[in-house]
Amino acid sequence: MELGFADRIPHHRRPGNRRLFRLAPMYIAELSPAKWRGRLVGFFQVNIVVGILLAYLSNYLIGRMNLGMTEWRWQLGIAAVPALLFFMLLFFIPRSPRWLAMQNRSGEAIEVLRLTGNKEPEVELAQIMHSIHLERTSASEPLLARKYLLPIFLAVTAGAFNQLTGVNACLYYLNDIFAAAGASKVSAGMQSVAIGFTNLVATLIAMTVIDLVGRKKLLVTGTAGVCVCLFGIGEIFHSGLTKTC
């Protein structure tokens, strides 16, 4: 059965999402107290998977309304509600203390640091100013210097292979995949919600054990799981099991 137009638009391609993914973790890191910084930046990933789950759920519920040709418009337009709410709330959030320090607005930076629960805002501001000074003094050093090649290589390849595995394509086109496997429109939407919920649970488990297990071991085991699951998907379609289900 033909899927709605909104289902065919990957979440990461919808307007503004990529900019938000880049800016939000940076803003959270600059605003958070040092002892909570890692957890709060990590919690941003939880917000992403919660949003994906809600997107799947809203598309499924709208699909049950039998709206006909206007269904895709509702599925696409409903995203304007949280977007508008987010836009309005942006007018009430404080500026980054690091940005304020770079603009020589130290008084405002201290007020923001106090607002975020920092018990020694003057000390924190001094550390921020010191880091800014170090960045400015080393700004003339080329990024592609020999000593930076390994960390740059690791950062680029980790991000690239995360996309090249195709796991994100499975998330973005779940409805199409389930439809190709023989599921009806309603069934595909319901199974997408189940996948979104599983994604959320897995993210919460990973955040719980990341400090205990370690980043590298979690990355290796997670990548191995992705390989197994993607191989399973490919084998199911290759063997023609979807036609007999």
C-alpha positions as CSV (number, residue, x, y, z in Angstrom):
1,M,0.0,0.0,0.0
2,E,1.3,3.5,-0.8
3,L,2.8,5.4,2.1
4,G,2.2,9.0,3.0
5,F,4.5,11.7,1.6
6,A,5.6,12.7,5.1
7,D,6.8,9.2,5.8
8,R,9.2,9.5,2.9
9,I,11.0,12.5,4.3
10,P,13.9,11.4,6.6
11,H,13.8,13.1,10.0
12,H,17.4,14.4,9.5
13,R,16.4,16.0,6.2
14,R,13.5,18.0,7.6
15,P,14.2,21.8,7.7
16,G,16.5,22.9,10.6
17,N,17.2,19.5,12.1
18,R,20.8,19.3,11.1
19,R,21.5,22.8,12.4
20,L,19.9,21.9,15.7
21,F,21.9,18.7,16.0
22,R,25.1,20.7,15.6
23,L,24.3,23.7,17.9
24,A,22.3,22.2,20.7
25,P,25.1,19.9,22.2
26,M,27.5,22.9,22.0
27,Y,25.0,25.1,23.8
28,I,24.3,22.5,26.4
29,A,28.1,21.9,27.0
30,E,28.8,25.7,27.4
31,L,25.8,26.2,29.7
32,S,26.0,23.2,32.0
33,P,28.0,23.0,35.2
34,A,31.2,20.9,34.9
35,K,30.0,18.0,37.0
36,W,26.8,17.6,35.0
37,R,28.1,18.5,31.5
38,G,28.7,15.0,30.2
39,R,25.3,13.7,31.4
40,L,23.4,16.7,30.0
41,V,25.1,16.5,26.6
42,G,24.4,12.7,26.5
43,F,20.8,13.4,27.5
44,F,20.5,15.3,24.2
45,Q,20.7,11.9,22.4
46,V,17.8,10.7,24.6
47,N,15.7,13.7,23.4
48,I,16.5,12.8,19.8
49,V,15.2,9.3,20.1
50,V,12.2,10.4,22.1
51,G,11.4,12.8,19.2
52,I,11.8,10.1,16.7
53,L,9.4,7.9,18.7
54,L,6.9,10.7,18.9
55,A,7.2,11.3,15.1
56,Y,6.5,7.6,14.4
57,L,3.6,7.7,16.9
58,S,2.0,10.8,15.4
59,N,2.3,9.4,11.9
60,Y,0.7,6.2,13.0
61,L,-2.2,7.9,14.8
62,I,-2.9,10.2,11.8
63,G,-2.7,7.2,9.5
64,R,-5.6,5.7,11.5
65,M,-7.8,8.7,10.9
66,N,-8.4,7.8,7.2
67,L,-7.8,11.4,6.0
68,G,-7.3,10.3,2.4
69,M,-5.3,12.6,0.2
70,T,-4.8,15.2,3.0
71,E,-3.1,12.6,5.3
72,W,0.5,13.5,4.3
73,R,-0.2,17.2,4.9
74,W,-1.3,16.4,8.5
75,Q,1.7,14.2,9.0
76,L,4.1,16.8,7.7
77,G,2.3,19.8,9.3
78,I,1.9,18.4,12.8
79,A,5.7,19.0,13.3
80,A,5.0,22.7,13.2
81,V,3.4,22.4,16.7
82,P,6.6,21.4,18.6
83,A,8.7,23.6,16.3
84,L,6.6,26.6,17.2
85,L,6.7,25.8,20.9
86,F,10.5,25.4,20.7
87,F,10.9,28.7,18.8
88,M,8.9,30.5,21.5
89,L,10.9,29.0,24.3
90,L,14.1,30.1,22.7
91,F,13.3,33.7,23.7
92,F,13.5,32.8,27.3
93,I,16.8,30.8,27.4
94,P,20.0,32.5,28.6
95,R,22.9,33.2,26.4
96,S,26.0,31.0,26.6
97,P,28.4,32.2,29.3
98,R,31.3,31.4,27.0
99,W,29.9,33.5,24.2
100,L,29.2,36.3,26.7
101,A,32.8,36.1,27.9
102,M,34.1,36.2,24.3
103,Q,32.1,39.4,23.9
104,N,33.6,40.9,27.1
105,R,30.3,40.8,28.9
106,S,31.6,39.3,32.0
107,G,28.9,40.6,34.3
108,E,26.2,38.8,32.3
109,A,28.3,35.7,32.0
110,I,28.5,35.5,35.9
111,E,24.7,36.0,36.2
112,V,24.1,33.1,33.8
113,L,26.6,30.9,35.6
114,R,24.8,31.6,38.9
115,L,21.4,30.9,37.2
116,T,22.7,27.4,36.1
117,G,23.6,26.5,39.7
118,N,27.3,27.2,39.6
119,K,28.5,27.9,43.2
120,E,31.7,29.7,42.2
121,P,30.8,31.6,39.1
122,E,33.8,33.9,39.2
123,V,36.2,30.8,39.3
124,E,34.3,29.2,36.4
125,L,34.4,32.4,34.4
126,A,38.2,32.7,35.0
127,Q,38.6,29.1,33.6
128,I,36.4,30.0,30.6
129,M,38.5,33.2,29.9
130,H,41.7,31.1,30.2
131,S,40.4,28.5,27.7
132,I,39.4,31.3,25.3
133,H,42.9,32.8,25.6
134,L,44.5,29.5,24.8
135,E,42.3,29.1,21.8
136,R,43.2,32.5,20.5
137,T,46.9,32.0,21.0
138,S,46.8,28.7,19.1
139,A,44.5,29.9,16.4
140,S,47.4,30.3,14.0
141,E,48.4,26.6,14.3
142,P,47.1,24.6,11.2
143,L,44.3,22.1,12.0
144,L,45.9,19.6,9.6
145,A,49.1,19.4,11.5
146,R,50.8,16.0,11.7
147,K,50.0,15.6,15.4
148,Y,46.3,16.0,14.8
149,L,46.0,13.5,11.9
150,L,45.1,10.5,14.1
151,P,42.3,12.2,16.1
152,I,40.9,13.8,12.9
153,F,41.0,10.4,11.2
154,L,39.2,8.7,14.1
155,A,36.5,11.5,14.3
156,V,35.9,11.5,10.5
157,T,35.8,7.7,10.0
158,A,33.6,7.1,13.1
159,G,31.0,9.6,11.8
160,A,31.3,8.4,8.2
161,F,30.9,4.7,9.0
162,N,28.0,5.4,11.2
163,Q,26.2,6.7,8.1
164,L,27.7,4.2,5.6
165,T,26.3,1.2,7.6
166,G,22.9,2.3,6.5
167,V,21.3,1.9,9.9
168,N,20.0,5.5,9.7
169,A,18.3,4.6,6.4
170,C,16.5,1.8,8.2
171,L,15.2,4.3,10.8
172,Y,14.2,7.0,8.2
173,Y,12.4,4.6,5.9
174,L,10.9,2.1,8.3
175,N,7.5,2.4,6.8
176,D,8.8,1.7,3.3
177,I,10.8,-1.3,4.5
178,F,7.9,-2.8,6.3
179,A,5.6,-2.2,3.3
180,A,8.1,-3.9,1.0
181,A,8.1,-6.8,3.5
182,G,4.4,-7.1,2.9
183,A,3.0,-5.2,5.9
184,S,-0.1,-3.1,5.5
185,K,0.0,0.7,6.0
186,V,-1.4,0.5,9.5
187,S,0.8,-2.5,10.5
188,A,3.9,-0.7,9.1
189,G,3.1,2.4,11.2
190,M,2.6,0.3,14.3
191,Q,5.8,-1.6,13.8
192,S,7.6,1.7,13.3
193,V,6.4,2.8,16.7
194,A,7.7,-0.4,18.2
195,I,11.1,0.2,16.6
196,G,11.2,3.7,17.9
197,F,10.4,2.5,21.5
198,T,13.2,-0.1,21.2
199,N,15.5,2.6,20.0
200,L,14.7,4.7,23.1
201,V,15.1,1.7,25.5
202,A,18.5,0.8,23.9
203,T,19.7,4.5,24.2
204,L,18.7,4.6,27.9
205,I,20.5,1.3,28.6
206,A,23.6,2.6,26.8
207,M,23.7,5.8,28.8
208,T,23.3,3.8,32.0
209,V,26.2,1.5,31.4
210,I,28.6,3.7,29.3
211,D,30.7,4.7,32.3
212,L,30.8,1.1,33.7
213,V,31.5,-0.6,30.4
214,G,33.6,2.0,28.7
215,R,33.1,4.0,25.4
216,K,35.3,1.8,23.2
217,K,33.7,-1.5,24.3
218,L,30.2,-0.2,24.0
219,L,31.1,1.1,20.5
220,V,32.5,-2.2,19.4
221,T,29.6,-4.3,20.7
222,G,27.0,-1.8,19.3
223,T,28.7,-1.9,15.9
224,A,28.7,-5.7,16.0
225,G,25.0,-5.7,16.8
226,V,24.3,-3.3,13.9
227,C,26.2,-5.6,11.5
228,V,24.2,-8.7,12.6
229,C,20.9,-6.9,12.4
230,L,21.6,-5.3,9.0
231,F,22.8,-8.7,7.6
232,G,19.6,-10.2,8.9
233,I,17.5,-7.6,7.1
234,G,19.4,-8.1,3.9
235,E,19.1,-11.9,4.1
236,I,15.4,-11.8,4.7
237,F,14.8,-9.7,1.5
238,H,17.4,-11.7,-0.5
239,S,15.9,-15.1,0.4
240,G,12.4,-14.0,-0.5
241,L,10.9,-14.7,3.0
242,T,9.0,-11.5,2.8
243,K,6.9,-12.9,0.0
244,T,5.8,-15.9,2.0
245,C,4.9,-14.0,5.2
